[in-house]
Amino acid sequence: MTKAQDNYVLDIRQNRRGYALNKMFGSLTSAANRERFAADEAGYCDEHGLTPEQKASVLERDWIRMHDLGASIFYSFKLAMIDKKSMQYLGGVFTGMTAEEFAEALKAGGRKCG
């Protein structure tokens, strides 16, 4: 897994870059599409026009790379749900914590900056 950026800015360039990726993630709201994805993840990625890098990040579940390649947390969470991963799990991935540590940090008021 690659190292997380300090932040992700959703600007027009990132939006365009991640369009196919986010559109594919959005399609996973349908049970029928989740079944199709589960049956052939690589083929489903190809159907949605992902770049080779985007496809690899999905297949490898490299969450940080997905976001480096334009994914939005709001859409990629649909994939995490298929894998039975919580938002706290993803928060942990992006902060270098375990899901439990991330949840505890939130309970304690979140990360302190400065």
Secondary structure, DSSP 4 states (H G I P E B T S, - for coil): -PPPPS-----HHHHHHTHHHHHHHHHTTSHHHHHHHHH-HHHHHHHTT--HHHHHHHHHT-HHHHHHTT--HHHHHHHHHHTT--HHHHHHHHHT--HHHHHHHHHTTSPPP-
